[in-house]
Amino acid sequence: MFFRSLLILIVCLGGVMNACVAKPVISAEVHVSGVITYTLIRPDAGALDRSPRKGQAGTAPPPGFPLVVILHGTGGWKKSVTPLTDPAVQAFLDPRVRSAEPAFIFVPRAPVSSKWVDVSAWGNYSIADIPESPAMREAWSALCKITRTENIDPRRIYLVGSSMGGHGVWDLLLRHPEGPAGEGWTGAVVISGGGDPSLADRAARVPVFAFCNSRDTIVPASASLEMRDAMIAAGGRIELRVRSGLEWNFSHHLHSFAKVGGPELALRLLRSRPSR
């Protein structure tokens, strides 16, 4: 069953609530769908007002807005972590990004101990041996519905994930290469994630920005290196940056996106396009 509640949240980017004056109002709709909850953040009101409506006289069909899917790591299970405090979400809510590339942001949340990919150990795996997890199945279903019902450009759907979420990004790219709107995926950021190297050709046309740490004790760097090699062998488009440093692991789940690029990476992703 699908339930919906609407929350209008004041997001104070980089400050406490009582210190924020005339900050943007962020419209965030919180939903429950099966075993997951998810948050849908809309473009700001000004961007929505400037967009032509379907059936509006004298206008061409609206292209719609991009959609960014952000999958959390296991740190996202914590009650203290909300979609609006996730550093990846904050990067896409940065005023520079919201102004230059207004987008919908879809942030599903898996129940505690539920994974986007049901692997026994973090790293690469075979999709043929690992069925789609219940949490991912619900997220995929909700994502497909959103692309049908919202003013979204079907050719601009992006994926972002770190750790468990990085596994989820590869899983969506390779298990559902058609994308939720039947136009494929537009671009992806994968931070310390594993996938199925044998199916890399399914994502060959999608630009992937990947990051890992050579000293990562949670998700081995070998997973990212193998996925990079498989993508290159398939003629794919992937940039992998390998970092080294113990400090990475202490913030492995929650702060990875801020460390690897923040708003600048968000803009780069939103301006990327797949090969045709």
Residue, then its C-alpha position, 0 to 999 in steps of 0.5 A: m500500500f502506498f501512503r503519502s504525507l507532505l512535509i514542507l521543511i526549511v533547510c538551513l544549509g550550513g547553519v542552525m535553524n535560528a540563524c537562517v534568514a530568507k533561506p530557500v524553502i525545500s519541499a520534501e515529500v515523505h512517503v512509505s512504499g512497502v518495506i521502505t520509506y523515501t523522500l522526494i525533494r522537488p526543484d524550488a518553486g521558482a524553477l517549477d513556475r518557469s517550467p511549461r505545463k503539459g497542455q499549456a497553450g502555445t508551448a512546446p512539450p516541457p522537457g521536464f527536470p532531471l531526477v537524482v537518485i541517492l542511495h545511502g550506505t549502512g550509516g543511513w540506517k541510523k535514526s540520527v541520519t535523515p535525507l536532508t542531512d546526508p552530505a550527498v543530498q546537501a551537495f545537490l541542495d547547494p544553492r549553486v546547484r539548485s540554481a544552475e541545474p534544478a532537479f528532483i531528488f529521490v532518496p529511498r531509505a532501507p529498513v535497518s539491516s536491509k540492504w540494497v544488494d543482499v551480498s554476504a560480503w561487500g565487494n563484487y558479485s554475480i547478479a545471476d546468483i543474487p536476486e534483487s533485494p526486497a528493499m531495492r525492489e520497492a525502491w525501483s517500483a517507487l522510482c518507476k512510478i515517480t518518473r511516470t507521474e512527475n515532470i521529469d525528463p526521462r533522458r536525465i536520470y542520475l544515480v549516486g551511492s556510497s558503500m552499500g549505496g554504491h553497490g545499489v548504484w551498480d545493481l540498478l545500472l546492470r540489473h535495470p539498464e533500461g532505466p525507470a523511464g525506458e531511456g536508460w541512465t544518464g550518469a552515475v557516481v559510485i563511491s566504494g561500491g561493488g557490482d557484477p563485472s561480467l555485465a559491465d557492457r550493460a552500462a557502457r554508454v553511461p558516464v560513471f565517476a567512481f572513487c575508492n580508497s586503497r586502504d578501505t577495510i570495509v569495501p575492498a578497492s579491488a571491487s572498484l578496480e575490477m569494475r573499472d577494468a570491466m567497463i573499459a574492456a566493454g568500451g565504457r566511460i568510467e573515471l576512477r580515482v583511487r585515494s589513500g588515507l586512514e581518515w576515509n574509513f572513519s567517515h566511510h558511510l556518511h561523508s564520502f560525497a563531500k570528500v570527493g567533490g561536493p557541489e562541484l561533483a554534483l554539477r559535473l554529474l548533472r551536466s554529463r550525458p550518455s553516449r548514444 
